[in-house]
Amino acid sequence: MADKKPLLIFPKPGVAAREPRPSGRSDIHLPDYERQKERIGRRWQTLKDSFEKEAVSLSLKPEGFFTEYIVVFEIADSIDEFYKAIAKIPGMFFLKELLEEFDPDEDFYKGEHKSYPGRIFVSMVNKKSIDEIIRLWDIFDKDRDAAFDSGLAKFKDLFKKLNKVRHYSVEDRLADTGMPQYLEEIREMGQENVRFEVEFAYPASQERRDRAFGEFQALIAEVGGEIISGSKVDLRAIRYFACLADAPISAFVELTNQTNVRFLKASHVLYFRPPGQAKVSKESNETIELDTEFKVDEPFGDPLLAVFDGLPLENHELLQGRIIVDDPDEFASKYIAGSRIHGTAVASTICHGDLNGEKQSLVRPIYARPLMHYNGFGHEEFPQDRLLIDLLHSAIVRMVKGKHQEPAVAKRVKVVNLSLGDSFRPFRKEMSSWAKLLDWAAYEFNLLFIVSAGNFGEQIEFTIDPAEFKNPISEEGKKSFLDQMLRQDFNRKILSPAESINSLTVGALNRDAAEIDPNHPMFFARINLTADHGYLAPYSRFGWGMNGAVKPDILMPGGRAFLRRRPGDRSEDHVNLMFEPGGYKEPPGILVASPGSSGQTNHVSHQFGTTFSAAQTTHLAGNLMEILLQLNQESSIDQQIDESFFPVLVKALIAHGADLGENYSLFRELIREFPSVDPKQIRARTAAYTGYGEVNAPRVLYCTAHRVTLIGVGKLFWEDKENAHVFKFPLPVSISSQVIPKTLVTTLAWFTPCNVWSNKYRIAHLYLSNFKNNEDLTMEEGMYDFRKTSKGTLQHQVYSGDRADTFIEDGFLIVKVNCRKDASDSEIKAWRRINYGLAVTLEIPETVEVDIYEEIKAAIQTQVRT
């Protein structure tokens, strides 16, 4: 094994001007002026008439007090910061903006009558504001070039690009919420009442919010329903105003605008949703006793890691003294020891990693805050009388800030593990409130949230001769299975809150450290379809994040999953597969601490899921922070990295070890055959399934003589003269002019404040220069699409080259970190400078008999002295 050498720290960067970003061009066909007047003109009065009619039907008093309504604008392309123009019209305020892909028609299309991207603007209006919009339209109708009042010019863009304008319907309030499926589950269980979340529009006025709440309370009482006492939540930071409510299941028979149930059409309601839920079953957990004595040093110091999950069994032999449980909600009173499965398993994985492998236990305890309780019917679940957003917000504030004159209970925590997801909220086009909360908290409190991508548990149709369904599966069979997984992408979208832009989202590799006996009887009817290439787990979810950001960000081992043929399947040309549940005495799987059925404190079990890929990532984060603390002890004062940079630097370092390796070609080969994928988009599309790939932990924990990693941090602002930093990476003269394979890896991470009203959402956009065209190293185009990696808050590139580049003495590679404003900052008048973390690695083959580490280290020391 190569000698391990410590990471190196960049000297403080210089200041430079920001590198401009190229702007995109729209090629969407729009109707001409006369045609658009014909299409849209009459719709304004129709809209006004429909609102007045609805006002009569919803009025609770003779004079009526439903004076505000929600209107939907469907437009082709986009209009930047349209909410600012809406704010200029009295009585109108902006609610949300959604990405959409519209079917083409004779007026709107892209290219040769293809689908086109667009936006949906949703706003609250009253009679006065509708009259003002009609006035603006009349001006445009008479003269397309007429000037609009200051701040209203974007309405001219709206009129040109508007496809439809309509009122907000019952169907809109249920779209992509999971509510219809949830209602069906309630009916199948024979329940007469249903509990659900009600999310309201968020006007700036507290009086208007209170009035909307009171109106809904009166309407739901008409059907014998009620709002759950104490469940109302009002979080201005993310414009979230909601409550829980109960209503008879009979109220949800007709889920269209034709319904006679008036609360379903309440004018201030944005959504009806199932309560946020992530149930964990107790029934499938089979455990065994630890077969060896497990001894590690006692933990010490303040916790730097936290886990929000179920209640762990804190006196388990593997967890004694290693977790600090904070249970202000007294969930422990609702847990029996044998039901503390999920929290115990996650805490174990964070503390020790996979117990099948080499023991690398963390040296510090972790802070554990339970968010779930045991319901007494075989499941751990979130409380039913409180919104999850409220519970999570309170947990975060209590941990790092304190509340009601109480001090913070774990203020030194830098990283939070969240291995929970809402199965009713796959991410398709709108950020969930849960994800918005994490994004806000990450920036506000400087926390890195490590989030699981979510598990896919539905059956998989595998096109293969049933006679070939046996171990070992052929190479072609494994490729075919992976291909069919990827083609299920619409049903495999990541689960809320995995779309959070500031969080590190983790998908699963079909891998663990367990040894299995392939001749064991339990494997005769089961198959491990991806055992050899060991890559994307068949249960892992994937898909883009907000505005096409890379999600999941990385992949980590989540345990091997075995599948079996569905009982009764008699197909002749394919097999229908289903997952075996996790929680086995026998391998494979991630080996974790687990309570015995009677609460034994010395039991373990094998598990799989993105839950454990996220927990193993958090375990790596804990080790990285100890390395950073050790580096600080060994560095001069001016080279030390303040702990406030640890969250973004750890985020960068974890992703810095990610690589698709030889699997890159496999995924490109499969995606190339997808009929809907443009050949130019294959590289970008790959990241939608794999993120940046598998994390190789040793690559980020230490350097070698042939692999040198420099880390740096800084603060940037978008204004001129403060919007770019320049780092100098020394180039080793010892390999100058030699034909040597070289790999350059660059990773940049930060947290952004977010504007929940803007279509861009992300306010702070940081980005690295593209090294493909640098003047010092001849590198091939990166493994990942450069524009796609700039969409989120984590930019990662892997370049390679083998040209005989010439390096001069004291030469260096310029690494430039740029900062610009993306979305406008809405009501955030002055956001802080943006912390970022940077990692850059240069690597050459071990067969080259030079030590580039010592050479680069000496050059860095010279830079520091200078």
Summary of the structure (lengths in Angstrom):
residues: 866
radius of gyration: 28.1
end to end distance: 35.2
largest distance: 90.2
contacts: 2983
relative contact order: 0.11
helix: 29%
strand: 25%
